[in-house]
Amino acid sequence: MNAIVQHSPRTLNRVSGVDFRFPTEHELDALEAFMLSVVLPPDQNFDVQAFMTSPAQQRGLELFFGRAKCGECHNGPVLAGGSFNTGIVNLPVNTTPPSACDPPCPAIGPLEAGGQREFNVPPLFGLKNTTPFFHDNSVATLHDAVAFYTSAQFNASPGATFVGGIELSPAEINDITAFLEALTTCGNGVVDHGEQCDDGNAASGDGCRPNCTIEVCGDGVVDPQEACDDGNASDSSGCEGSCLSLRPNR
Ligand code: HEC
């Protein structure tokens, strides 16, 4: 509820009913299911070394925590951190109105307070499922998000001053991209670190969920083939031990 009120209202006045409305129970459940499906790995074991399966990924990991300085802001278990202004607001897409729109494009207003607004350092797991990137979705691919850190916009930002600037070669950008891609392996058809199953698709109801956990009765998650799942295998509560039917009250 705080996320809806605080982070995604239409305006920062946050007036209930105008800037946001409270979600229904059904909408909240759907939001939760979506978020659980993109946050990976499913077992919450964020040991980055355990994801590495190629020399490029390993080189990317070492750059990330070393010379590339990413780890100075993206740290802790999920590679998240405090807040910084990394210059996203100064990207051309945010400063130049699109050349052609129908109806004509509105003028882009003055940059927000000189582009000084800081954003939380987001976690970097599951990125394959969460394109496009940055708070304004201004960058389409993971490669370009990594390459952003060598741009003039980043290197003129307060965040760059904090780490003393970042320079990377095209090969290093590719290695860091490989490292970050390796942190989303669910859906590649191989049971990797942290996964219970991986059938190579994003469907549910086929035994393996889109977040690579096994669909079982009794774990509290209602899978498509189940009528209910109250998190136990007993018949005495509201759901039959088989999860195939609700148990009437008697
Ligand atoms: C000065 C701190 C800082 C450094 C250094 C830094 N980041 Fe970030 N990173 C951030 C912040 C803050 C954001 C959110 C920016 C925004 O959305 O405006 C971010 C966002 C990202 C995103 C987008 C994630 C998403 O879900 O949208 C990626 C990918 C990323 N960083 C990778 C890297 C890599 C790779 C490096 C090293 C080359 C790096 N970062 C270095 C602070 C930093």
Residues whose N, C-alpha, C, O or C-beta is under 5 A from the ligand:
A	BS01	HEC	A68 K69 C70 C73 F84 T86 I88 F119 N120 V121 P122 P123 P132 F133 F134 H135 A145 V146 Y149 G159 A160 F162 V163 I176
